[in-house]
C-alpha cells in the first residue's frame, strides 16, 4: 500500500511543479481521487493492506495500471487556456440566444427525467423530489430509463458557458441560471459529488471571473461542503426529512457505513481479481469497448438495446439483479482496473488505464481552448476523475457528450465572431493560470 500511495503523491507533486505551482489541473483532481480510493479505502478495509503485502501480483497489477494512466495523462504537452477573440466579443456579438436555448434544453431533459421517475414511483412530484434517490435510481435502471439524463451533458456545456458569461458581466440573470442548474441536479442526482460541484459553480465563477474571494470565506465554504456531503448522504439514502428525524444519530451511523462502502470501490475489483486468479473470470476480449459505441444511444430510441454499461452488466452476472433485498440500487463499482481485467487480464488493465488517461487528456485539452469553457472544465475535471471508480466506458460517454456540446458552442462562437471581425483567429496563449482570480476585463 505504501508503494501505491508514494507513487501517487510523487506524481501529484511533480504535476504541480510541471504546471508551475498550479493546483487546478485535471492531474491533481485524478490524484486526489486516487488517494481517496487507495488511501482511505485501505483504512476502511484493513485486509486490503494485508492482501497487497502478500499478493505481489495484485500489487503489480495496480502499479502497472497507475503507470499506464500517467502515461496517457502526459501524452503531449499541457495546454493553458487561450484568450480567443470570441471571449472579448461576448458583449453583444456572441449568440446568447443559443446559450439560453441550450440551458432551456438542459432543464427540459432534467424535467423529463424527473417526470419519468415520478411516474415510476407513482407519487406526487413533491414526494419524489424530497424522497430517497437510491430507490428511484434502482427502479430507473431496471426499467431502462436511467440513461435519459446522460443526454443533458450535451446541453450542460452551453448552460455553463452562459453562467460564466453572466458572472463575468455581473448580471443578476446568473442567479437564475445557477438556481436552475442546482434545481436540476437535486432532482436527478445519483452521486453526492455532482451536487457539490454544481453548488461550487457560483463561488468558483465569482472568484475566477469577477473578484477574489477571501481565503477565510473559501475555507468556510469548504466546511459547508463537508456538512452538505453528510446531508446528501441522508437525503440520498432515506429522504430529505431524514436529516431532521429524531432517529438521526442512528441514520448517520448507517449512512457513514454506506459511505465507507461506496468509497471503498476496490471491493468489486478484488472480487473480479479473485475470479481471475482462480481462472473463473470469463474475459470479454474487448466487448466492452464495442458497447461504448452503443452506450450514447438512448434506450427510449432502442428498446432492445443490450446491457452496455459495464457496472450494470457485471453486477447482474455476479448478483443476478441490480436491486438489493430492500429494492434499492445495488450496482457494484469495479474501478477502471477491474474493467480492464475483465477484458484482457493483466494486459487489459494497462490498456484500459492508458485509454482512460488519453481520453481525459484530450477532453481536457479541448475544453482548455478558450476561457469561456472555464466552468465546463471545472465540472468535467471534478466529475471525470470519479470515473476511476467506474471505468473507461462511462468516462468515454460523458467525454463524448461534453465535447459535442463544446463543439456546438465553439462553432457558434466562430461563426458569429467571423461575421463581425471577418476572421476568428485566436490570440496567443496567455501565461496566466486557469483559476487566476481578479476582476473581469
N, C-alpha and C positions, 0 to 999 in steps of 0.2 A: 504493500500500500504506500509506503514511504517513497518508493521509486516513482510511482504514478503521480503523487502529489508534488514531488520535487520537479518532475518534468513539466507539469502544468504551470507551476509558479515561475520556473525559469523562462518558459515561453511567454508568460504574461509580462514579465519584466523586460524581456528582450523586445517584445512587440511595442511596449510603451516607449522604450528608448528609440526604436526604429522610427516611430512616429513623432519623435522629438517631444516626448512628455505628454502626448495627447492620450487621455484615458478613454475618450469617447470614440471607440472603434469597434468593429464587429469582432475582431480578435479578442478584445477584452471581454465582451459580452459572452463569447463562447467559453473562454477560460473560467469565468465566474460560474457559469452553468456546470462546467466540468468539475470544479471544486465542490459545488453543491452535490453533484451526483456521487462522486467518488469520496470526497472528504466527509460530508455529513452522512451520506449513505453508509459509509464504513463505520461511523459512530453508532448509527441506529441498529445496524446488524453486525454484531461482533464476529459472527462466524465468517463474514466476508473477508475480514483481515486474516483469519486463520487459513482460509482457502487460498488466498493469494500468497501466503507464506509457504504453503505446502505444495501448491499446484503451479509449477513453473510454466507449464504450457498455457494455463489460463492467463498468467501474468504476461507472457509473450504475446498472446492474442490481444490483450488490452493495449499494451505498449505499441505494438505494430499498428494498431488502429489509430492511436494518437499521432504517431509519426506520419501516417498517411494523411490524416486530417490536416495537420500543419503543412504538409507538402502542398495540398490543394489550396489552402488559405493563402500561401505565399507564392503562388504561381503567377509571376508577373510583378510589376511594381505597384505600390499603393497609390491610390488616386485621391487627391483632395477635391473639395467642392470647387466648382468653377463658377465665376460670376458671368453668366451669359447676358447678352444684350436683352434677352427676354425678361430677366429679373428686374431691370430698371424700367422696362416698358409696361409693367403691370398697371401703371397709373393710366387707365383709360384705354390702352391699346390691347390689353390682354382680354381674351374672350371669357369674361367672368360668367357669362350665361352658361357656358359649358361646365364650369366647375359647379355651379348651382344645380345644373341638371344631373351631374354625376352624384352630388350629395343627395338629391331627391331620390335618385335610383337606389342609392345605398340604403336610405331609410325605407324605401319601398320593399327591398329584399328582406330587411330586418323585420318589418311588419308582417310580411308574408310568411316568414319562418315562424314568427310568433303565432300567427293565426292557425298554422298547421299544428303547432304544439298545443294550442288551446283546444282545437277540435279533438286532438288525440287524447288530451286529458279529460275532456268532457266537463269543463268547468267554466266559470267566468274569466274574463281577461285579468281582473284584479287578483283572483285566486291563483291564476297561473303565474302572474308576474311576481307575486310575493311567495310563491311556493318553492319547493326544493328542486334544484336543477338536475341532480343526478338521475332522478326518476324520469324526468321529461327527456333527458338525453338518451337514456337507455331505451325508452319506448320509441323515440325517433330513429334510433339506429336499427331496431328490429323492423320497423315499418319502412325503412329505406328513405326517409325524408331528412335525415340529419345533414346531408351534403348540400342542401339548398343554400345554407349560409355561406358556404365557401365561395359562391359566386359574388358575394359582396366585396371580396378583396379587390376585384377589378375597379369597382366604383369607390372603394375606400381611399385609393391614392388621390383621386380628384378631390374628395372631401378634405383630405389632409393638406393638399396644396391650397385649397380655398381657405382653410383655417389659418395656415401660415401667412397667406396674403392679407387676410383681415387683421391678424395680430400685428403684422408689420406696419399696416396703415393706421392701427389704433382705432378700428371701427367697432362699435358695440355689437354689430352683427356676428362678431367672433363668438360671443357668448351663446348665440342661437345655434351656431354650428357645433360648438363644443357641447352644449346641452343635448343636441340631437345624437351626437356620437356616443355620449355617456348613456343616454336612454337606450339606444340600440344595443349596446354591448351588455347592459344589465338585463335586457330582455332575452338574450340568447346565449349568454356566456357559458362556456364549458370549463375553462380554466381561470383561476384567480389572476394569473399574470396578465391576461388580456384586459381585464378590468383595471388593474393597477397602471398599466401602460397608458390606457386611454385617459385615466384620471390625471396622469402626469403630463399630458399633451399641452395643456394651457400654461402651467408654470414653466415648462421647458421652452415653449414658444416665446413667452414673455422674456425669459432670461436670455434667450438667444437673439431674438429679433427686435426687442424693444429696449429693455434696460436691465441692468444687473440686479438680481435678487440677492439680498443679504444672506451671508452664509448661515446665520442663526435661523433664518426663515426656511432655508433649504433643509437644514437639519430637522426643524420642526415638521416639515412636510414628509421627510423620510420616516420619522417616528409615526406620523399619521398613516403612512403607507403600511407599516407593520401592524398597526391596530386594524386598518381596513382589511388586511390579509386574514386576520383571525375572524373578523366579522363575516367575510366572504366564505370562510370555511363553514361557519354555522349556516349561513344562508344556502349555500350550495347543497349541504347535506340534510338540513332539517327545516328550511324555510326561513323567511325574513323574521317572523315573530319569535323564532327560537333564540335570537340574541337577547330578547327581553323576558325569557321564560324563567320561572323560579328554579327550574332544573338546569340552569345554565352551567354551573360547575361540572355536572355530570356530562353535559353535552360537550363542553370544552375538552374534557379528558378524552371523550370518544373521537372528537374531531382531530385532536392532536395526534392520536394514534393513527387515524386515517391519513392525516397529512404526512406523517413519517413514512407510512407505507407508500403513499403516492410519490414522495421524493426519492425513496429508495427504489428506483426503477430497475435496478440491477437484478431484482428478483426474477423478472421474466427472462432476462438474458441468461442467468445462471440455470434456469430450468432448461432452456434450449441447449446450453453448454453440457449439462448432464446427459441429455439425449444424444448429443453429438459424440461425446466421449464413450457413451455406451453403444455407439453405432446403431442408434434407433431414430436418428433425425432424418426424415425424408427431405433431401435437398430439392430446391425448386429450380436450380440451374438457370437462374436469371428470369424466371417468370414474373417476378415482382417488378422488374424494370419494364416489361411489356405492359403490365397492368397500370403502370404510372401514366402511360399514354392514354388509357381509357378513363382514368380517375376524374379528369375535369368534366366529363360528360355527366350532367345531372341524371339521377335515376328517374326523375319525372319524365324525361325525354326518352329514356331507355329502361323501361320497367324490368326487363330481363337481364340487365347488366350483371355480370358476375361480381362476386365479392372482391373488389380490387384492393381495399385498404389492408395493409399487412397486419396491423394490430388486430382488426376485427376477424380477419381470416384465420389467423393462428390462435386467437382466443377460442374461436369455435372448434378448431381442430383439437385443442388441448382440454377445453372445458365443456364443449358441447353446446354452449349457449353464451349470449352476450349479456345476460342478466343473471344476477345473483339470486339467492333464495328469497330476498326481500324485494325483488323486482327492480332493483337499482342497477345502474350501469356497472358492469364488471369487466370492462375491456382491459386486458393486460397491456403494459408497455414493455417492449423488448429491447429498446435502445437501437441505435444505428449499428452497434456491434452484433446484436442478435439478428437483426435484419440481414446483415451481410453473411453471417454464419449460416443462415438457412438457405442461402443461395449457392455458395461455392465452398463452404467450410472456412478454414483459416484464410485462404486466399481471398475469399469473398469479403471478409472483414476489412482487409486493407483496401480492396477495390471500392467497397461501399463508402468508407470514410474518405477516400480520395475524391470520389464523386461528390460527397457532401461538401467538402472544402471548396471544390471547383464551383459548385452551384452558388454557394454563399458568396464566394469571391466575385463571381461575375455579376450577380444581382446587386451586391454592394457597390461595385464599380459603376454599374448603370445608374443607380439612384444617386450617386455622388456627382453625376454630370452637371447638376445645377442645384443651387441652394434653395430653389423653390420646392425641392423634394426633401427638405431637411426633416420635417416631421414624419414624412413617409419613411425615410431612412430610419429614424428613431424607432418607429413602430416595428419595422421589419427586423432591425437588429435585436430588439427585445424578444419578439415572438419567435423569430427564426432560430435563435440559439436554443430554444426549448425543444426543438425537433431532434436534438441529440437524444432525447428521451424516447422519441417516437421512431424516426427513421428518415431515410432519404426520400422515400416516395411522397410522404406528406410534405416535406420541405420543397420538393420539386413542384408539387401542385400549387402551393402557396406562392412560390417564387414566380411561377408562370403567370398567375393572376396579377401579382404586383407589377411584373414587367409589362404585361399587357396594358394595365391601367396607366403606367408611366409612359409607355409609347403613345397612347392616345393623347395624353396631356401634352407631351413633347411635340407631337405632330401639330396640335392646335397652336401651341406657342410659336413654333417656327413659321407656320403658315400665316398666322395673324401678324407676327412681327415683320415678316418679309414684305407684307403688303404695305407697311408703313416705312420701313427702312430700306427696302429694295433687296436686302440680303441679311439673313440671320446668321451672323458669324460670331463665334464665341470669343470672349475676352480671355487672355491667357490666365492660367490657373493662379488663384490667389494663395499666398503662403499662409493665410490665417487658418486657424484651426476650425473644425466643424462647429463646435459649440462655443466659439469665442463670443462672450456677451458684449453688449453695447447697444447704443441707440440705433434705430433704423435710419438709413440714409435716404 
